[in-house]
Amino acid sequence: LEIQRRREARKRALARKHAKEQMQLRTPEPVEGREHIHVQTELYLEEISDQIIEVDKECQTDAFLERPPTPLFIPAKTGKDMATQIEEGELFDFDIEVKPILEVLIGKTIEQALLEVMEEEELAQLRAHQRAYAELRNAELAEVQRLEEQDRRYREEKQRRKLQHMQMLQKQKETTEKIAAWAFTQHYLSDLIPSVLNNLRESGFFYDPIERDIETEFLPWLMTEVEETLEKKVLGRTMLDSLICTVVEKRLDAFSCKLLSDQTEAPAEEPKPTYAAPQAAGAVRPVAKKKEIDQPVSEERHISFQLEEADQAGTEDLKTE
């Protein structure tokens, strides 16, 4: 019974130790970005290594000699042999002697049960504390995350507002510069635009469409028509001049032939100075025949009359042609 009691006590001690180790190991989970590590807390430090250092050594021993087996040791007897007869019930009464043992066993069992119950209650309280601590820790972590998210939103909102304000200032600056440039341009171009328009108008970029149409369409057409009409008139005059020259030459030849025939029929008197036939249209016709100076006036009038008739006849022929 004592051995069994000791074994049970050892088992309970091992169970308590294991429970304590479990309670010590069951710590809260590490936060994000951290981890738990084992730390050696003994008084004497011990080097922990994954691989045990092994060393091989050799030695030479002597050969075993054959010897007889060792005889059984039997101590020598001392004293005298005596014998005693014990009857049933002479040494102790079982009912009387077992009562304190049972009391001790029952008391120890009850005490151990109470200890185990207290340990269980303590473990339950520790677990409750751990659960409360875990809940509080989770709530604090959630609150920290909420505050971090709120801070992040505040920072983003601050950056967005700063960017918006910078854009507004940039737009305001651009608008101010545009207004200043517009005012400067208006002031600068107030005298420039009329001068430019006058120069462009003088250069011919601004024109009256009716005047430009007259200059580009009507006047060239009019000049073309006038040139054609003048060319026709010049051509008609040239043809008329050539016809007049031809008729005058023909009449002059006829008159010359008739004058020569009259001179041959008349008596030879004093020689008359020669004269050249009238030139027409640049044609030179030499007259090598001599005429008499003392020709009567009637003949001259007759000749002039004939020339006038010939001219009229030629004009009529030209008109007819």
C-alpha positions in Angstrom: 0.0 0.0 0.0 2.8 2.4 0.8 4.4 1.7 -2.6 1.1 2.2 -4.3 0.6 5.4 -2.4 4.0 6.6 -3.4 3.3 5.7 -7.0 0.0 7.6 -7.0 1.7 10.6 -5.3 4.4 10.5 -8.0 1.8 10.3 -10.7 -0.1 13.3 -9.2 3.1 15.3 -8.9 3.9 14.5 -12.6 0.3 15.5 -13.5 0.6 18.8 -11.6 4.0 19.5 -13.2 2.6 18.7 -16.6 -0.4 20.9 -16.0 1.8 23.7 -14.8 4.0 23.3 -17.9 0.9 23.4 -20.1 -0.3 26.5 -18.3 3.1 28.1 -18.7 3.2 27.1 -22.4 -0.3 28.2 -23.2 0.5 31.9 -23.4 -1.4 34.3 -25.6 -0.6 34.2 -29.3 2.0 36.8 -30.4 0.9 39.9 -32.2 1.4 40.4 -35.9 5.0 40.8 -36.8 6.3 39.1 -33.6 6.9 35.5 -32.4 7.6 33.7 -29.1 10.9 32.1 -28.5 12.2 29.8 -25.7 14.5 31.4 -23.2 16.7 29.5 -20.8 16.1 30.8 -17.3 18.1 28.2 -15.3 20.9 29.3 -12.9 23.4 27.2 -14.8 23.5 27.9 -18.5 23.7 25.0 -20.8 24.7 25.2 -24.4 21.9 24.0 -26.6 22.9 22.5 -29.9 21.0 20.5 -32.5 23.9 18.1 -33.2 25.7 16.2 -30.4 29.5 16.3 -30.7 30.8 12.7 -31.2 34.4 11.6 -31.0 35.7 8.2 -32.0 38.7 6.8 -30.0 40.4 3.4 -30.0 42.3 1.4 -27.4 44.1 -2.0 -27.3 43.1 -4.5 -24.5 44.6 -7.8 -23.5 43.1 -11.0 -24.5 40.7 -12.7 -22.1 42.1 -15.6 -20.2 40.0 -18.7 -19.6 39.1 -19.1 -16.0 36.5 -21.2 -14.1 33.2 -19.7 -13.2 32.9 -17.7 -10.1 31.5 -19.9 -7.2 28.3 -18.8 -5.4 29.0 -16.7 -2.4 27.6 -18.3 0.7 28.3 -16.4 3.9 29.2 -18.3 6.9 26.5 -19.0 9.5 26.7 -17.3 12.8 24.6 -17.7 15.8 22.1 -20.3 16.6 19.0 -21.3 14.7 15.8 -20.7 16.6 12.1 -21.2 15.6 9.0 -19.6 16.9 5.4 -20.6 16.2 2.9 -17.7 15.8 -0.7 -18.5 15.9 -3.5 -16.7 14.1 -4.4 -13.5 15.9 -1.4 -13.4 18.2 0.5 -10.4 16.5 -2.3 -8.0 15.6 -6.0 -7.6 15.0 -6.7 -6.8 11.4 -9.9 -4.8 12.0 -8.2 -2.8 14.8 -4.9 -2.3 12.9 -6.4 -1.5 9.5 -8.6 1.3 10.9 -5.8 4.0 11.2 -4.4 2.9 7.8 -7.8 3.3 6.3 -8.2 6.7 8.0 -4.9 7.8 6.7 -5.7 6.5 3.2 -9.2 8.1 3.2 -7.8 11.4 4.6 -5.0 11.5 2.0 -7.4 10.6 -0.8 -9.9 13.4 0.4 -7.0 15.8 0.7 -5.7 14.9 -2.7 -9.2 15.2 -4.2 -9.5 18.6 -2.5 -6.1 19.6 -3.9 -7.1 18.5 -7.4 -10.4 20.3 -7.2 -8.6 23.5 -6.0 -6.1 23.0 -8.8 -8.9 22.6 -11.3 -10.6 25.7 -10.0 -7.3 27.6 -10.2 -6.8 26.4 -13.7 -10.4 27.4 -14.6 -9.7 30.9 -13.1 -6.4 31.1 -15.0 -8.2 30.1 -18.3 -10.9 32.7 -17.5 -8.2 35.3 -16.9 -6.5 34.3 -20.1 -9.8 34.5 -22.0 -10.5 37.9 -20.5 -7.0 39.0 -21.3 -7.3 37.7 -24.8 -10.7 39.5 -25.3 -9.2 42.7 -23.8 -6.1 42.3 -26.0 -8.3 41.7 -29.1 -10.4 44.7 -28.3 -7.3 46.9 -27.8 -5.9 45.6 -31.1 -9.2 46.4 -32.8 -9.2 49.8 -31.3 -5.6 50.3 -32.3 -6.4 49.2 -35.9 -9.4 51.5 -35.9 -7.3 54.4 -34.7 -4.6 53.6 -37.3 -7.2 53.5 -40.0 -8.7 56.8 -38.8 -5.2 58.3 -38.7 -4.6 57.0 -42.2 -7.9 58.5 -43.4 -7.0 61.8 -41.7 -3.6 61.8 -43.4 -5.1 61.0 -46.8 -7.7 63.7 -46.3 -5.0 66.2 -45.3 -2.9 65.3 -48.3 -6.0 65.6 -50.6 -6.9 68.9 -49.1 -3.4 70.2 -49.5 -3.2 69.0 -53.1 -6.6 70.6 -53.8 -5.5 73.9 -52.1 -2.3 73.8 -54.2 -4.3 73.2 -57.4 -6.7 76.1 -56.4 -3.7 78.4 -55.8 -2.1 77.3 -59.1 -5.4 77.9 -61.0 -5.8 81.3 -59.2 -2.2 82.2 -60.2 -2.8 81.1 -63.8 -6.1 83.1 -63.9 -4.4 86.2 -62.5 -1.6 85.9 -65.1 -4.1 85.4 -67.9 -6.1 88.4 -66.8 -2.8 90.5 -66.5 -1.7 89.2 -69.9 -5.2 90.0 -71.4 -5.1 93.5 -70.0 -1.5 94.1 -71.2 -2.5 92.7 -74.6 -5.5 94.9 -74.8 -3.5 98.0 -73.9 -0.7 97.0 -76.3 -3.0 96.1 -79.2 -5.2 99.2 -78.8 -3.0 101.2 -81.1 -1.5 98.2 -83.0 -4.7 96.8 -84.4 -5.8 99.9 -86.4 -2.3 100.4 -87.8 -2.1 96.7 -88.8 -5.5 96.9 -90.4 -4.5 100.0 -92.3 -1.3 98.3 -93.5 -3.3 95.3 -94.5 -5.9 97.4 -96.2 -3.1 99.3 -98.0 -1.4 96.1 -99.0 -4.6 94.8 -100.5 -5.6 92.1 -98.0 -8.9 93.9 -97.2 -10.8 94.8 -100.4 -14.3 95.6 -101.7 -15.6 92.4 -103.4 -17.4 94.4 -106.1 -14.2 96.4 -106.8 -12.1 93.3 -106.8 -14.6 91.6 -109.1 -14.5 94.6 -111.4 -10.6 94.6 -111.3 -10.2 90.9 -111.7 -13.1 89.9 -114.0 -14.6 92.9 -115.8 -11.5 95.0 -116.6 -9.5 92.0 -118.0 -12.5 91.0 -120.1 -13.0 94.6 -121.2 -9.3 95.0 -122.1 -9.4 91.7 -124.1 -12.4 92.8 -126.0 -10.9 96.2 -126.6 -7.7 94.6 -127.8 -9.6 92.3 -130.1 -11.6 95.2 -131.5 -8.5 97.3 -132.0 -6.8 94.4 -133.7 -9.8 94.0 -136.0 -9.7 97.7 -136.7 -5.9 97.7 -137.3 -6.4 94.6 -139.6 -9.2 96.4 -141.5 -7.0 99.6 -141.8 -4.1 97.6 -143.0 -6.2 95.8 -145.5 -7.7 99.1 -146.6 -4.3 100.7 -146.9 -3.1 97.7 -149.0 -6.1 98.0 -151.2 -5.8 101.7 -151.6 -2.1 101.3 -152.5 -3.0 98.6 -155.1 -5.7 100.8 -156.7 -3.5 103.9 -156.6 -0.7 101.9 -158.3 -3.1 100.6 -160.9 -4.5 104.0 -161.6 -1.1 105.5 -161.7 0.1 102.9 -164.2 -3.0 103.5 -166.3 -2.5 107.3 -166.1 1.2 107.0 -166.9 0.4 104.8 -170.0 -2.2 107.3 -171.2 0.1 110.3 -170.5 2.9 108.6 -172.5 0.5 107.9 -175.4 -0.6 111.5 -175.4 3.0 112.7 -175.4 3.9 110.6 -178.3 1.0 111.9 -180.3 1.8 115.6 -179.4 4.6 117.5 -181.3 8.0 117.4 -179.7 8.7 120.7 -178.0 10.9 121.8 -175.2 11.7 119.1 -172.8 9.8 119.1 -169.6 11.2 118.3 -166.2 10.5 114.8 -164.9 8.6 114.3 -161.8 8.2 111.3 -159.6 4.9 109.5 -159.2 3.3 109.8 -155.8 4.3 107.2 -153.3 1.6 105.2 -151.5 2.0 103.0 -148.5 5.8 103.3 -148.6 6.2 101.9 -152.2 8.7 103.8 -154.4 7.9 103.7 -158.1 10.5 105.6 -160.2 9.3 107.4 -163.3 12.0 107.7 -165.9 9.9 109.4 -168.6 10.0 113.1 -169.2 7.0 115.3 -169.2 6.5 118.5 -170.9 6.4 121.6 -168.8 4.1 123.5 -171.0 1.1 121.2 -170.5 -2.1 123.1 -170.7 -4.1 123.7 -167.5 -7.1 121.9 -168.9 -5.2 118.7 -169.2 -4.1 119.0 -165.6 -7.6 119.6 -164.5 -8.7 116.7 -166.6 -6.0 114.5 -165.0 -7.0 115.6 -161.5 -10.6 115.0 -162.2 -9.8 111.5 -163.5 -7.7 110.8 -160.4 -10.6 111.9 -158.2 -12.9 109.6 -160.2 -10.4 106.8 -159.9 -10.2 107.3 -156.1 -13.9 107.3 -155.8 -14.2 104.2 -157.9 -11.5 102.5 -155.7 -13.3 103.6 -152.5 -16.5 102.2 -153.9 -14.7 98.9 -154.8 -13.3 98.8 -151.3 -16.6 99.4 -149.7 -18.1 96.7 -151.9 -15.3 94.3 -151.0 
